[in-house]
């Protein structure tokens, strides 16, 4: 069973689609008429890349470590280094593959979010150190650093993908949605409604407790109905639902490590930052076929 707003039943297990998930909260009063559209969670897409990545890390790292200890099994150090680097590459490519299947997904942006980091330079230094002297003490130290470095990458990606993916929609009855009078903090990209980004607002790093985010006003059409949507865009390109409860942390696979490595926003900070919708257009009625969540609320 699939619903335009509630999502696909298989995303949440067996049974009917729930009208509210435990971590979902209603939008502030100023967002009357807007509704949440759940998007497909990406975390499940990292199960196979994560498992194979751990296998490659062990397949390359253990023989290298045995070689340092004087119990080598005859593996070429170059092959071991390649397997260790492949473990990291599999995490990055898996995350980019998940991003490609998202709404407005940007796999290259996801890849850049993972690669343009100090940890990447450290990984290059580690590979060079091991290749230079596979049996020396520096190689042993480099191998020991590899494990927490890999774990930080896994935790970072998993924490991002565990955040609920969603956006907020409003049906509109006119192409003039009020872009001419939008707040000056927004940069407009269109003078009227269109099926593309309409305006953007940057959220500086630190304002919401995480990385720099972006709000995007987006035009879309579904079932001959025109909508405007508000996207909260993560630096990786992932769309995050801005209106969630602090219990969203309970869904994170690594609740203690996750906040330390991920760039997700603070729940209360983002709720305060997004105080109201950017425009006040002429609103159209929601089609009855899209309001099936009311049926479950009444049951």
C-alpha positions in Angstrom: 0.0 0.0 0.0 1.3 3.4 -1.0 0.0 6.9 -0.1 1.2 10.2 -1.5 1.6 11.8 1.9 2.1 8.9 4.3 4.5 7.0 2.1 4.8 3.3 1.4 3.7 0.7 4.0 6.8 -1.5 3.3 9.0 1.4 4.7 7.6 0.8 8.2 6.9 -2.9 8.3 3.6 -4.7 8.2 0.2 -3.3 8.9 -1.5 0.0 7.8 0.3 3.2 7.3 0.4 5.1 10.6 -1.0 8.6 10.7 1.8 9.7 13.1 5.1 8.0 13.8 6.4 8.3 17.4 8.9 11.0 16.6 6.7 13.1 14.3 5.1 16.3 15.6 2.7 18.8 14.0 4.1 21.9 12.4 3.8 25.2 14.3 0.5 27.1 14.1 1.7 29.3 11.3 1.9 26.3 9.0 -1.8 25.7 9.0 -2.8 23.9 5.8 0.6 22.5 5.2 1.1 18.7 5.4 4.0 16.4 5.8 5.0 14.1 2.9 7.1 11.3 4.1 10.0 10.3 1.8 11.7 6.9 1.6 14.1 6.2 4.4 17.7 5.6 3.2 19.2 3.7 6.1 18.1 0.3 4.9 20.0 0.9 1.7 23.3 1.0 3.7 22.9 -2.5 5.1 24.7 -4.4 2.3 27.4 -1.7 1.6 28.0 -1.5 5.4 28.3 -5.3 5.8 30.6 -5.7 2.8 32.7 -2.7 3.9 33.3 -4.4 7.2 34.3 -7.6 5.4 36.8 -5.7 3.2 38.2 -3.9 6.2 38.8 -7.2 8.0 40.1 -8.9 4.9 42.8 -6.3 4.3 43.5 -5.1 7.8 44.0 -8.4 9.6 46.7 -9.8 7.3 48.5 -6.4 7.4 48.4 -6.4 11.2 49.6 -10.0 11.3 52.5 -9.0 9.0 53.5 -6.2 11.4 53.5 -8.7 14.3 55.7 -11.1 12.3 53.0 -13.7 11.4 52.3 -12.6 7.9 50.3 -14.9 5.7 52.0 -13.9 2.4 49.5 -11.3 1.3 50.9 -8.5 -0.8 50.8 -5.3 1.3 49.5 -3.5 -1.8 46.5 -5.8 -1.9 45.8 -5.3 1.8 46.0 -1.5 1.5 43.6 -1.8 -1.5 41.1 -3.8 0.5 41.2 -1.3 3.4 40.7 1.6 1.0 37.9 -0.3 -0.7 36.1 -0.6 2.6 35.9 3.2 2.8 35.0 3.5 -0.8 32.1 1.1 -0.4 30.6 3.2 2.3 30.9 6.4 0.2 29.5 4.8 -3.0 26.7 3.1 -1.0 25.7 6.5 0.4 25.8 8.1 -3.0 23.7 5.2 -4.4 21.1 5.9 -1.7 21.2 9.6 -2.5 20.5 8.9 -6.2 17.1 7.3 -5.3 16.0 10.2 -3.1 13.7 13.0 -4.1 15.9 15.7 -5.7 18.8 13.3 -4.9 22.3 14.5 -5.6 24.8 11.6 -5.5 27.8 13.8 -6.4 26.9 16.1 -3.6 26.7 13.2 -1.2 30.1 12.0 -2.4 31.6 15.4 -1.8 30.1 15.5 1.7 31.9 12.3 2.5 35.2 13.0 0.7 35.9 16.7 1.4 37.0 16.1 5.0 40.2 16.0 7.1 39.6 12.3 7.6 40.1 11.7 3.8 43.6 13.3 4.0 44.4 11.2 7.1 43.4 8.1 5.2 45.8 8.9 2.4 48.6 9.4 5.0 47.7 6.0 6.6 47.9 4.2 3.2 51.2 5.9 2.4 52.7 5.0 5.8 51.7 1.3 5.5 53.0 1.1 1.9 56.3 2.7 2.9 57.1 0.2 5.6 54.5 -2.5 6.0 56.2 -4.1 9.0 57.4 -1.1 11.0 55.8 0.4 14.2 54.3 3.4 12.2 52.4 0.9 10.1 51.0 -0.7 13.3 49.9 2.6 14.6 48.3 3.5 11.2 46.4 0.2 11.2 45.1 0.9 14.7 43.9 4.3 13.6 42.1 2.8 10.6 39.4 1.1 12.7 38.0 4.2 14.6 38.3 6.2 11.3 36.2 3.7 9.5 33.7 3.5 12.4 33.4 7.3 12.4 32.5 7.2 8.7 29.9 4.5 9.2 28.3 6.3 12.2 28.2 9.6 10.4 26.4 8.2 7.3 24.0 6.0 9.4 23.1 8.9 11.7 22.2 11.1 8.7 20.1 8.4 7.0 18.3 7.6 10.3 16.9 11.2 10.4 13.3 11.1 9.0 13.2 12.1 5.4 10.3 14.4 4.5 9.1 17.7 3.2 6.0 19.9 3.8 3.5 20.6 1.0 0.7 23.1 0.4 -1.7 23.0 -2.7 -1.8 26.3 -4.5 -4.5 27.8 -6.7 -2.5 30.5 -8.6 0.9 30.8 -10.1 1.5 33.9 -8.1 2.5 32.4 -4.8 3.9 35.6 -3.3 7.5 35.4 -4.3 7.6 39.2 -4.9 7.1 39.9 -1.2 9.2 37.0 0.2 11.4 37.8 3.1 14.8 39.4 2.1 16.6 36.5 3.8 15.4 34.4 0.8 17.0 34.5 -2.6 14.4 34.1 -5.3 15.0 32.0 -8.4 11.6 32.5 -10.1 9.0 35.2 -10.3 6.0 32.8 -10.2 5.2 29.1 -9.5 7.1 26.6 -11.6 8.1 22.9 -11.2 11.6 23.7 -9.9 13.3 25.6 -7.0 11.6 28.9 -6.4 13.6 30.4 -3.6 16.4 29.6 -1.2 17.5 30.6 2.3 20.8 29.7 3.8 21.0 28.5 7.4 24.5 29.3 8.7 26.6 26.7 10.4 25.9 26.7 14.2 22.4 28.3 13.9 20.8 24.9 14.4 23.5 23.1 16.2 24.9 21.3 13.1 26.3 22.0 9.6 25.1 24.8 7.3 21.7 23.8 6.0 19.4 25.3 3.3 15.7 25.9 3.1 14.3 25.6 -0.5 10.9 26.6 -1.7 10.1 24.1 -4.4 7.2 23.8 -7.0 5.8 20.4 -7.9 2.8 18.9 -9.4 1.0 15.6 -8.6 -2.3 14.3 -9.8 -3.0 17.6 -11.7 -2.6 19.5 -8.4 0.0 22.2 -8.0 2.0 22.4 -4.8 4.7 24.4 -3.2 7.0 22.4 -0.9 9.5 23.4 1.7 12.7 21.4 1.7 15.2 21.4 4.5 18.3 20.4 2.6 21.4 18.9 4.3 24.9 19.6 2.9 24.8 16.1 1.5 21.6 17.0 -0.5 19.4 14.8 1.8 15.9 16.2 2.6 15.3 16.3 6.4 11.9 16.6 8.0 12.3 19.7 10.1 9.4 19.0 12.5 10.3 16.0 14.6 10.5 15.4 18.4 13.6 14.8 20.4 12.7 11.1 20.4 14.0 11.0 16.9 17.4 10.3 18.6 15.9 6.9 19.6 16.0 5.8 15.9 19.7 6.5 15.5 21.7 3.2 15.3 24.5 4.8 17.4 22.8 7.1 19.8 25.9 8.1 21.7 28.4 8.4 18.9 26.0 9.7 16.3 25.7 13.3 17.5 29.5 13.5 17.7 30.1 12.6 14.1 27.0 13.6 12.1 26.0 17.0 10.9 22.3 16.7 11.7 20.6 19.7 13.3 19.4 20.1 16.9 15.7 19.4 17.0 14.7 22.3 19.2 17.0 24.8 17.4 15.5 24.0 13.9 12.0 24.2 15.2 12.7 27.7 16.5 14.5 28.8 13.3 11.7 27.8 11.0 9.0 30.0 12.6 6.7 30.3 9.7 6.2 29.5 6.0 8.0 31.9 3.6 5.0 32.8 1.5 1.2 33.0 1.8 -0.2 32.0 -1.5 -3.8 31.5 -2.6 -4.5 28.0 -1.2 -6.3 25.3 -3.0 -8.3 22.5 -1.3 -6.5 19.3 -0.6 -7.9 16.5 -2.8 -9.9 14.0 -0.6 -7.9 11.1 -2.1 -4.7 12.6 -0.6 -6.1 12.9 2.9 -6.3 9.2 3.7 -4.4 9.7 6.9 -7.7 11.1 8.5 -9.2 7.7 8.1 -6.5 6.1 10.4 -6.8 9.0 12.9 -10.5 8.3 13.3 -10.1 4.5 13.8 
